[in-house]
Amino acid sequence: MTSHKTAQTMKPATAAKKLGVYLEATPAEFREGAVSRSELNALQTDPPQWLRDLRRLGPHPRPVVAARLGISIAGLARGGVTEALTTEQIDALKQENPEWLQKERATQAEVRKEAVRIKERNAEREARRQADA
């Protein structure tokens, strides 16, 4: 009895998320069919021109926009940014540096500082626990 392996596939939305691109900006043939694991790997290792252009110029999905601005996705929403932005629009926002962006960057910096503090505290606790054992 032989088992036939079927290729593991994913929806185009999942593949776009893994590739870090905005689904609506991808070519129709990408959006209309399922993407196999091997196709995704091929796109990641040797991206076609459309994928390189999307990654460089956008429009970018919210996680990428947030990362490029140095803020959280929730911070984007609080700032009123709900749509995908191009690299040019992101650069313009950085240049403009509106008050909401400054505030969100400060908030994100505090979150990162707190995460480091907690990690250090937990490491110290673990070191004490190891020393007591």
N, C-alpha and C positions, 0 to 999 in steps of 0.2 A: 504494500500500500504506500503510494507516494503522495506527499502533500504538495500542493502547488502554492507557492508563496505569491501572495498578491502584493503589489506595490502599495506601501503606506502612502495615502494621499491626505491632503489638507485643503481646506477651503482657501480661495484666493485671499480673503481677508486675513487669515492666519499667516499665510506666506508673506503677505505685504508687511504685517507686523514684525515678523522675524527678520525681514530684509530692511526694516526701518524706513519704509516708504509709504506715501499716502495712496491708498488703494484707488481712489477715483482718478488719480493722475497716471496710473499704469495703463499700458496698451490694452485694448479690448480683448485680445486673445488671452492675456494673463487673467483678466477679471472674469472671463466666461467659463473657464475650465478648472478642474481640480489640479493641484500641483503635487507631484510626487516628491518624496524625500530626496531622491536622486536629482530631480530637476532643481529643487531648492539648493542642494549642495552645489550643483553646477552654477547656479546663479550667484551664489556666494563666492565661489572660488574664481570664476571667470565671468564677471558681470557684463551683460551686453551694454551697448551704448546708452539705451534708454534708461537703464538702471543707474549707470554712472551719472548721467545727466540729472536724474531725479534726486539722487543723493547729494549732488553738488548744488543744484539750483532750486530744488523744490518743485512744487509745494511740499512742505514737510508735515508729517502728522504731529499732533500735540506733544507726545513725549519727546520728540526731537526738537521741537520749538522750545519747549521748557528747558531742555538740557542746554541748548545753545544760548539761552538767555540766563542760565544759571539759577533757575527758579523751579518750583514744583508745578505739576499740572494743575493743581487746585489754585495756585497763585496765578496761573494764566487765566483761569475762569474768573477769579476775583478781579483781575485787571480788564476783564471784558473781551479777552481774546478767545473766540470760540471756533474760528475757522482755521484751516491750514494756512501757513504763511510760507512765502518764498524766502530764499536766502537774502534777497535784496530787502524784503520787508523786515526781516529779523535784524539785519544790519542797520536799517533806518531806525528801528525801535531802540537799538543799542545807542546810536548816536543821539537820538532825542532824549533818551534816559528819563522818561516821565516819572513822576513821583511814585506811582503805584509800582513801577519796576524797581525803583530804589528800595522801597519798603519790602517787596517780596525777596529781593536779593539779601537784604539784611536778615529777614526771617529765615531764609534758607541757610545763611551762615550760622545763625544761632542753632538751628536744628543739627547741622553738621558738628558744631562744637559740643553740643549735648550728647550726640552719639559717640563721639570720641571719649568724653568724660565717662559715660556709662561703660564703654568697652574697657577703659583703664581700670575703673572700679571693679569690674567683674574679674579682670586679670589679677588684680591685687588680692581679691577674695580667694580666687583659685590657688594663688601662690601660698597664701596663709594656710589654706586647707591642706595643700600638699605638704607644707612644712610641719603641720600638726599631725599628720598621718604617719 
